[in-house]
Amino acid sequence: VNKPAGLLAVPDRYDENLPNVKSFVRAEFGSAFTVHRLDKGTSGVMIMALTAEAHKALNEQFEKHVVTKTYLAIVSGIVDKDEMKIDIPIAADTRRKGLMKPSAKGKEAHTVMRAIERFRLATLVECDLITGRQHQIRVHCAAVGHPLLVDPDYGKNSQFLLSAIKRRYNISKGEEERPVIERLTLHAARITFVHPESGQYTTIAAEPPKDFTATLKVLRKYAAPYASAFDAEFF
């Protein structure tokens, strides 16, 4: 499934009528088993099993770390290293319901981050999930000083505005600036697993949606490494 940002992966615990991937798959195919999840604000590829047998087989692959998941993320700050291995345990944040935090007492969590493209105070990175803890990429990126460019929970921003990086940005009086992107700058780009029926390694990929690519386009145009006009407070 190529999940759009803003859509729940599974039914909401308080309101099962809210649109979600699992309900759509069940309506289309008659059954749906959750293999893994994506945050509501994350776009990209997601696996749903249609049979109990496939669900069991895929769950075993996740438990044995056979499955590889790769994400694209736009993070704040310039990531200096071309590749960074992040091994920071993660636990539930008891002070913030539903969120996670780095903790020596938490479950082990491993992420490999690679810098793909550097901008002025922002970087496009590729993240391989070695483990699959809740909010793992978001927590790990923030823990190493590079929270997602847009992440109201683990970063500073709930949206990204062109005015933050474009010099002499003007808007007509009475008009409100529209965000370039106002969801997590995180996209599940591809996932590789052993197909339960064929036994062959299978890779499913999803291209980033328009809001993600639009953000990259804006950064390339107005926040290239040589650019000098930017709002440092935003980053």
C-alpha positions in Angstrom: 0.0 0.0 0.0 1.3 3.5 -0.8 -0.1 5.3 2.2 -0.7 9.1 1.9 0.3 11.4 4.7 -2.7 12.2 6.9 -4.2 8.8 6.8 -4.1 6.4 9.8 -2.5 3.0 9.3 -5.0 1.2 11.5 -8.4 2.1 13.1 -8.2 4.8 15.8 -8.7 3.3 19.3 -11.3 6.0 20.2 -13.0 6.4 16.8 -12.9 3.4 14.5 -14.8 5.3 11.8 -11.9 7.5 11.0 -10.4 6.7 7.6 -7.5 4.2 7.8 -5.5 1.9 5.6 -6.6 -1.4 7.2 -10.3 -0.6 6.8 -9.8 0.3 3.1 -7.8 -2.9 2.5 -10.4 -5.0 4.2 -13.2 -3.4 2.2 -11.4 -4.0 -1.0 -10.1 -7.6 -0.4 -12.3 -8.9 2.4 -9.5 -9.3 5.0 -6.6 -7.3 6.3 -3.8 -8.2 8.9 -1.5 -5.5 10.2 2.2 -6.3 9.7 3.7 -3.0 10.6 2.5 0.7 10.8 3.4 4.1 9.6 2.7 7.3 11.6 -0.3 9.3 10.4 2.0 12.1 9.2 4.3 9.7 7.3 3.8 8.8 3.6 5.0 5.8 1.7 5.0 2.1 1.3 3.3 -0.1 3.9 2.6 -3.9 3.9 -0.7 -5.4 4.8 -1.2 -9.2 4.8 -4.4 -10.7 3.3 -4.2 -14.1 5.0 -3.3 -15.3 8.5 -0.5 -17.5 7.1 1.1 -14.5 5.3 0.7 -12.4 8.4 2.5 -15.0 10.5 5.3 -15.4 7.9 5.9 -11.7 7.6 5.8 -11.1 11.4 8.5 -13.8 11.8 10.6 -11.9 9.2 10.2 -8.7 11.1 11.2 -10.4 14.4 14.3 -11.9 12.8 15.2 -8.6 11.1 14.9 -10.1 7.6 12.9 -7.2 6.4 14.7 -4.0 5.5 12.9 -0.6 5.5 14.4 2.5 4.0 13.0 6.0 4.6 13.7 9.4 3.1 13.8 12.2 5.6 14.4 16.0 5.4 16.1 16.9 8.7 17.2 20.2 10.3 20.8 21.1 10.2 23.7 19.9 8.1 24.5 16.3 8.6 28.3 16.3 8.4 28.9 12.5 8.2 28.1 10.7 5.0 26.9 7.7 7.0 26.0 7.5 10.7 25.1 4.5 12.8 22.7 5.4 15.6 22.4 2.9 18.4 20.3 4.5 21.1 17.7 2.6 23.1 14.1 4.0 23.1 11.4 3.9 25.7 8.0 5.4 26.2 8.0 9.0 27.5 6.0 8.9 30.6 5.6 12.7 30.6 4.3 12.9 27.1 1.5 10.4 26.3 2.0 8.5 23.1 5.6 9.7 22.5 9.0 8.1 22.9 12.3 9.1 24.2 16.0 8.0 24.3 16.5 5.9 27.4 19.3 3.6 28.6 16.5 1.4 30.1 14.6 1.3 26.8 14.5 -1.3 24.0 17.5 -1.5 21.7 17.1 0.5 18.5 19.4 0.8 15.5 19.2 3.1 12.6 21.7 3.8 9.8 21.5 7.3 8.4 23.1 8.4 5.1 23.4 12.0 3.9 22.0 12.3 0.4 21.8 16.0 -0.3 22.9 18.9 1.9 21.2 22.3 1.9 21.7 25.5 3.9 20.9 24.2 7.4 18.9 21.2 6.2 19.8 17.8 4.8 18.0 15.1 2.8 18.9 11.8 4.4 18.2 8.1 3.8 17.5 6.0 6.9 17.6 2.2 7.1 15.6 0.8 10.0 17.5 -2.1 11.6 14.9 -2.4 14.3 11.4 -1.0 14.2 10.6 0.8 17.4 7.7 3.3 17.6 8.8 6.7 16.2 12.4 5.4 15.9 13.6 7.6 13.1 12.1 10.7 14.6 13.6 10.0 18.0 17.0 9.0 16.6 17.2 12.0 14.3 16.4 14.4 17.2 18.8 12.6 19.5 21.7 13.3 17.2 20.8 16.9 16.8 18.9 16.7 13.5 15.2 16.5 14.1 12.9 16.3 11.1 12.5 19.7 9.4 8.8 19.4 10.3 8.0 17.4 13.5 6.0 19.2 16.2 6.6 16.4 18.7 10.4 15.9 18.5 11.4 19.1 16.7 10.4 22.7 16.6 8.2 23.1 13.6 4.6 22.1 12.6 5.1 23.4 9.1 7.7 24.6 6.6 7.1 28.1 5.0 8.8 29.5 2.0 9.3 32.8 3.9 11.7 31.0 6.2 14.3 30.7 3.4 13.3 33.1 0.6 14.8 36.6 0.8 12.4 39.4 0.5 9.4 37.1 0.5 6.2 39.1 -0.1 2.6 38.2 0.4 -0.5 40.3 -0.4 -2.1 42.1 2.4 -4.9 40.0 4.0 -3.5 36.8 2.6 -2.1 34.0 4.7 1.0 32.1 3.6 0.4 28.5 2.6 2.9 26.0 4.0 5.1 24.2 1.5 4.6 21.1 3.7 2.7 20.8 7.0 3.3 17.1 8.0 6.3 15.0 9.0 9.1 15.4 6.5 9.4 11.6 6.4 8.6 9.1 3.6 8.8 5.3 3.6 10.6 4.9 0.3 11.0 1.1 0.0 10.8 -2.2 1.8 12.4 -5.5 1.1 11.1 -8.9 2.3 10.8 -12.5 1.4 7.4 -13.1 -0.3 5.4 -15.6 1.7 4.2 -17.4 -1.5 7.1 -17.3 -3.9 9.9 -17.4 -1.3 11.7 -14.7 -3.4 13.1 -11.4 -2.0 10.7 -8.7 -3.1 11.3 -5.0 -3.0 8.3 -2.5 -3.0 9.1 1.1 -3.6 7.0 4.3 -3.5 8.1 7.7 -4.9 7.8 10.7 -2.6 4.5 12.6 -2.9 4.2 16.1 -4.2 4.5 18.0 -0.9 7.8 16.2 -0.2 9.3 16.8 -3.6 8.0 20.4 -3.5 10.0 20.9 -0.3 13.1 19.6 -1.9 12.6 21.8 -4.9 12.2 24.9 -2.7 15.4 23.9 -0.7 17.4 23.4 -3.9 16.3 26.8 -5.2 16.5 29.0 -2.1 18.6 27.1 0.4 21.5 25.8 -1.7 24.8 25.5 0.2 26.0 28.9 -1.1 22.8 30.7 -0.2 23.0 33.4 2.5 19.4 34.4 3.0 17.6 32.2 5.5 15.9 32.3 8.8 18.2 30.5 11.2 15.5 30.5 13.9 13.4 28.1 11.8 16.1 25.4 11.8 
